[in-house]
Amino acid sequence: MDLKQLEYFVRVAELGSFTRAAIALDVAQPALSRQVRLLEVELRQNLLTRNGRGASPTEAGKLLLEHGRGILHQVERAREELGRVRGALAGRVAIGLPPSVAKVLTVPLIREFRRRMPEATLSITEGLSAAMQESLAHGRLDIALLYNATASTDTESTLLLEEDLFLVQRQGDASSAPLRQPVTLRELASLPLVIPSRPNAIRMIVEAELASLGSPPDIALEIDGVAAILELVADGAGSAVLSRNAVHTSARPKAFSMRPIVGSGPGAPRLRSKLSMAVSSQRPATLTQKAMLELIQQTAKSLISAN
């Protein structure tokens, strides 16, 4: 069994498409299809059901996918072990970061990665938590930082840190209270919000908390993208709910006032967002990926908390 053919099959099965797999592997689609077909001929089994919507594994394909992931992982481990003989970690790590985290973390993370693992390669992708969790499950990412990660059998997550969420308003608005004066959830329910569409993590937190009070949020505009949300807030379109980090890393942080959000009862806790570090539960981490997990944990806690 050819390892390249096995890798091609695994990637097609995980991505559900020859087109997407060809792009991910950087090979021509006809060559990819031919190699997968040769594997099927050798094994005398149809491994994939091909249709107009893509490709899905047959029962035989599901069995090979399970074994194939393990085989490819062992090969990668062998390469890493050989690299350690000459004193280096090797291999590739693909990481997904939320946009607001990427602004703070990307440069220092790459700098430290190059220093510690010069023979390894790193890929960083920005994305929303829901999409990145799906990419983890399908093998497009090895590690992802997710806000308020939902429970899944395909991923394992570790809480990295918690961030307070703030009501963000245009500086100088009549409705803006002094900096740091808390706003209650009931007050939040009365304010027009510029907020991302579902299933954005902050959107889901706000809706869940206000639903417990029987007060749906007043959605003025649905916009996906922190920069666009802040531009609209600065233009007077409404208020936003964001982390301190999202505002401080924006182009004009001094254009906004921020107030912490608290529950409606006395001594109520602040509204917070949880940032977790997630990996696939279907593929064991390589040595390089484990080293990267430690590096992210060290770097993220100090940098994001500082902002």
Stockholm file with secondary structure:
# STOCKHOLM 1.0

chainA/1-307         MDLKQLEYFVRVAELGSFTRAAIALDVAQPALSRQVRLLEVELRQNLLTRNGRGASPTEAGKLLLEHGRGILHQVERAREELGRVRGALAGRVAIGLPPSVAKVLTVPLIREFRRRMPEATLSITEGLSAAMQESLAHGRLDIALLYNATASTDTESTLLLEEDLFLVQRQGDASSAPLRQPVTLRELASLPLVIPSRPNAIRMIVEAELASLGSPPDIALEIDGVAAILELVADGAGSAVLSRNAVHTSARPKAFSMRPIVGSGPGAPRLRSKLSMAVSSQRPATLTQKAMLELIQQTAKSLISAN
#=GR chainA/1-307 SS CCHHHHHHHHHHHHHTCHHHHHHHHTSCHHHHHHHHHHHHHHHTSCCEEEETTEEEECHHHHHHHHHHHHHHHHHHHHHHHHHHHTTCCEEEEEEEECHHHHHHHHHHHHHHHHHHCTEEEEEEEECCHHHHHHHHHTTSCSEEEEESCCCCSSEEEEEEEEEEEEEEEETTCTTCCCTTCCEEHHHHHTSEEEECCTTCHHHHHHHHHHHTTTCCCEEEEECCCHHHHHHHHHTTSCBEEEEHHHHHTSSCGGGEEEEEEECSSTTCCBCEEEEEEEEESSSCCCHHHHHHHHHHHHHHHHHHHHC
#=GC SS_cons         CCHHHHHHHHHHHHHTCHHHHHHHHTSCHHHHHHHHHHHHHHHTSCCEEEETTEEEECHHHHHHHHHHHHHHHHHHHHHHHHHHHTTCCEEEEEEEECHHHHHHHHHHHHHHHHHHCTEEEEEEEECCHHHHHHHHHTTSCSEEEEESCCCCSSEEEEEEEEEEEEEEEETTCTTCCCTTCCEEHHHHHTSEEEECCTTCHHHHHHHHHHHTTTCCCEEEEECCCHHHHHHHHHTTSCBEEEEHHHHHTSSCGGGEEEEEEECSSTTCCBCEEEEEEEEESSSCCCHHHHHHHHHHHHHHHHHHHHC
//
